[in-house]
Amino acid sequence: MQEVTRSTESLGVPRPGEVFDPVGRALDRVGDRWTLVLVRHLLAAPRGFQDLRMRTGIAPRVLSGRLRDLVGAGLVEPVAEGARSLYALTERGRTLEPIVAAVARWWVEHAMGEPGATPLEFTETSAQSILESLPFLLREERSRGVRIVFEVRLTGRGGGVWTVRIDDGHCTVSPGFAERADVRYTADARTWCGVALGRVDPREAVRRGLLAKEGGPEALDHYFHQVGRPAQADPAEKPKRAELPSRKRRRSG
């Protein structure tokens, strides 16, 4: 054993490329800051350059370089949709889906409740980004054997309509009206984002007429993790709530 140790020490410290390490070699290919983020957005559908910018906030020069690298690695390919030029995942690129899901799940379970985990400022893309992240926030133990369709109708800045489907532990989110919704939510986009992230009390939002729910008794927050309600939170400590948008009050004589 001593001879083996001396022999190893006499070799000196190897360079990273001389060490057989599958994790290290994989990260050489997909470990930069934006690769898996772009793959995550392309898993849903082919997207254009500007669409990817709006969904990620990546600077144009950086995004152009990352897409070029992904194309060169055989993970992404340019495709045409009419007159539009889009980027789509190749078959090889789609093999990264379990990795993207595992990274997202780690964040949900171990880091989502940390201070600064989510942006505080509401923007036009807040509702879309939160809704499209729901598949990563799904509580699998609560959604197994469940089949339900939610329709979310949001008004105001960043509003739109989305369909959220839960099917036996799997969740998909798509833009547009549901063919047949079991539960329908209607709210201002800012209010709904606050409720979805656990920063606004949904009962208070309903009481003030800022959030409406139609259909069955099921609720979205039952099936998804929420930032404002970390699993390890002290039950004696009340979470801080964001202020709800105030309605205009009539001036009394």
C-alpha positions in Angstrom: 0.0 0.0 0.0 2.9 2.4 0.9 4.6 1.7 -2.5 1.4 2.5 -4.3 1.0 5.8 -2.4 4.6 6.8 -3.1 4.2 5.9 -6.8 1.1 8.0 -7.0 2.7 11.0 -5.2 5.8 10.8 -7.5 3.6 11.4 -10.5 2.6 14.9 -9.4 -0.8 16.5 -9.7 -2.4 15.6 -13.1 -4.1 18.1 -15.3 -7.9 17.9 -15.4 -7.9 16.5 -18.9 -5.7 13.6 -17.8 -8.3 12.4 -15.2 -11.0 10.0 -16.1 -14.1 11.8 -14.7 -17.5 11.4 -16.5 -19.0 14.3 -14.6 -16.1 16.6 -15.5 -16.2 15.6 -19.2 -20.0 16.0 -19.3 -19.7 19.5 -17.8 -17.1 20.3 -20.4 -19.9 19.9 -22.9 -23.0 21.2 -21.1 -21.8 22.9 -18.0 -21.5 26.5 -19.0 -24.0 29.0 -17.5 -26.6 29.0 -20.3 -26.6 25.7 -22.1 -29.1 23.8 -19.9 -31.3 26.9 -19.6 -31.6 27.1 -23.4 -32.2 23.4 -23.6 -34.9 23.8 -21.0 -36.8 26.3 -23.2 -36.3 24.4 -26.4 -37.7 21.2 -24.9 -41.1 22.8 -25.1 -40.9 23.9 -28.7 -38.6 25.4 -31.4 -38.0 29.0 -30.7 -36.6 32.1 -32.4 -33.6 34.1 -31.3 -35.7 37.0 -29.9 -38.1 34.6 -28.2 -35.1 33.0 -26.4 -33.8 36.4 -25.4 -37.2 37.3 -23.9 -37.4 34.0 -22.0 -33.9 34.1 -20.6 -32.6 37.7 -20.6 -29.3 36.6 -22.2 -27.3 39.3 -23.9 -27.5 39.0 -27.8 -23.8 38.3 -28.3 -23.7 35.7 -25.5 -26.9 34.0 -26.9 -25.5 34.0 -30.4 -22.3 32.3 -29.2 -24.1 29.7 -27.0 -26.5 28.8 -29.9 -23.5 28.4 -32.2 -21.8 26.1 -29.7 -24.9 24.0 -29.3 -25.3 23.6 -33.0 -21.7 22.7 -33.3 -22.1 20.1 -30.6 -25.1 18.5 -32.4 -27.5 19.4 -29.6 -29.5 22.1 -31.5 -30.3 22.7 -35.2 -31.6 25.7 -37.1 -35.1 25.0 -38.6 -37.4 27.0 -40.8 -41.0 27.7 -40.0 -42.4 29.7 -43.0 -40.3 32.8 -43.2 -39.1 32.5 -39.6 -35.7 31.0 -38.6 -36.0 29.0 -35.4 -33.8 26.8 -33.2 -34.8 23.2 -32.3 -33.3 20.4 -30.2 -31.9 17.5 -32.1 -32.6 13.9 -30.9 -29.2 14.1 -29.1 -30.2 17.4 -27.5 -33.4 15.8 -26.1 -31.4 13.3 -24.2 -30.6 16.2 -21.8 -34.2 16.4 -20.6 -33.7 14.2 -17.5 -30.6 16.3 -16.5 -32.6 19.5 -16.8 -35.4 18.0 -14.8 -33.0 16.8 -12.1 -31.3 20.2 -11.8 -34.7 21.9 -11.5 -35.8 19.4 -8.9 -32.7 19.9 -6.8 -33.3 23.7 -6.8 -37.0 23.2 -5.8 -36.1 20.8 -2.9 -32.9 22.4 -1.6 -32.6 26.0 -2.6 -36.0 27.5 -3.5 -36.8 28.8 -0.1 -33.5 30.8 0.2 -33.6 34.6 0.2 -33.4 36.0 -3.3 -34.4 32.7 -4.9 -36.9 34.5 -7.2 -37.0 38.0 -8.7 -38.9 40.5 -6.6 -39.8 42.8 -9.5 -42.8 42.0 -11.6 -42.3 42.2 -15.4 -44.3 41.5 -18.5 -42.7 38.0 -18.7 -43.3 37.1 -15.0 -46.6 35.2 -15.5 -45.4 33.3 -18.5 -42.1 32.3 -16.9 -43.9 31.1 -13.7 -46.5 29.1 -15.6 -43.9 27.5 -17.8 -42.0 26.5 -14.7 -44.9 24.6 -13.2 -43.8 21.2 -14.5 -40.6 21.6 -12.4 -42.6 22.6 -9.3 -45.0 19.7 -9.4 -45.5 17.7 -6.2 -45.3 14.2 -7.6 -46.6 12.6 -4.4 -49.8 14.6 -4.6 -50.3 14.3 -8.3 -49.9 10.6 -8.8 -53.2 9.1 -10.1 -54.6 12.6 -10.6 -56.0 13.8 -13.9 -57.2 17.5 -13.9 -57.1 20.5 -16.2 -56.7 24.0 -15.0 -57.3 27.1 -17.1 -55.5 30.3 -16.1 -56.9 33.6 -17.5 -54.7 36.6 -16.6 -55.4 40.2 -17.5 -53.3 43.3 -17.5 -49.5 43.6 -18.1 -48.1 40.2 -18.9 -51.5 38.6 -19.2 -52.8 35.8 -21.4 -54.4 32.4 -21.2 -52.7 29.1 -20.3 -53.8 25.5 -19.9 -52.2 23.5 -17.1 -52.7 19.7 -17.3 -51.8 17.2 -14.6 -51.9 13.6 -15.7 -50.7 11.0 -13.2 -47.6 12.7 -11.9 -46.8 14.6 -15.1 -47.6 18.2 -15.8 -47.7 20.1 -19.1 -48.4 23.8 -19.7 -49.6 25.2 -23.0 -50.8 28.7 -24.1 -54.5 29.0 -25.0 -57.9 28.1 -23.7 -58.5 24.6 -22.4 -60.9 22.4 -24.4 -62.5 21.3 -21.1 -61.3 22.9 -17.9 -62.1 21.4 -14.5 -61.0 24.6 -12.7 -60.7 28.1 -14.1 -58.7 31.0 -12.5 -59.2 34.6 -13.5 -57.0 37.4 -12.1 -54.7 40.3 -12.8 -51.3 38.9 -13.8 -49.5 40.7 -11.0 -51.9 39.3 -8.4 -51.7 35.8 -9.8 -47.9 35.8 -9.7 -48.0 36.8 -6.1 -50.4 34.0 -5.3 -48.4 31.5 -7.3 -45.1 32.3 -5.5 -46.8 32.3 -2.1 -46.3 36.0 -1.5 -50.0 36.9 -1.6 -52.6 35.1 0.5 -55.1 33.6 -2.1 -58.0 33.9 0.4 -57.4 37.6 0.8 -57.1 38.0 -3.0 -60.5 36.2 -3.4 -62.1 38.3 -0.7 -61.1 41.5 -2.4 -62.3 40.3 -5.8 -58.8 40.2 -7.3 -58.8 36.4 -7.9 -61.8 34.4 -9.1 -62.0 30.6 -9.1 -64.7 28.6 -10.9 -65.2 24.8 -11.1 -64.3 22.1 -8.7 -62.7 22.3 -5.3 -59.2 21.4 -6.5 -56.6 24.2 -6.2 -53.3 24.7 -8.1 -51.3 25.4 -4.9 -52.1 21.9 -3.6 -50.2 20.3 -6.5 -47.2 22.6 -6.7 -44.3 23.7 -4.5 -44.4 27.4 -3.6 -41.5 29.8 -2.9 -43.3 31.5 0.0 -44.0 28.2 1.8 -40.6 26.4 2.2 -40.9 22.9 3.6 -38.5 23.7 6.5 -40.2 26.9 7.5 -40.8 27.6 11.2 -44.6 27.2 11.7 -44.5 29.9 14.3 -43.1 32.4 11.9 -45.7 34.0 9.6 -44.4 34.5 6.0 -44.3 38.0 4.7 -47.0 38.8 2.3 -46.8 41.2 -0.7 -49.2 44.0 -0.8 -52.1 43.5 -3.1 -53.0 46.0 -5.8 -55.4 48.5 -4.3 -58.6 49.4 -6.0 -59.5 53.0 -6.6 -61.6 54.3 -3.7 -64.4 56.9 -4.2 -63.8 60.1 -2.4 -66.5 60.8 0.1 -68.1 64.2 0.0 
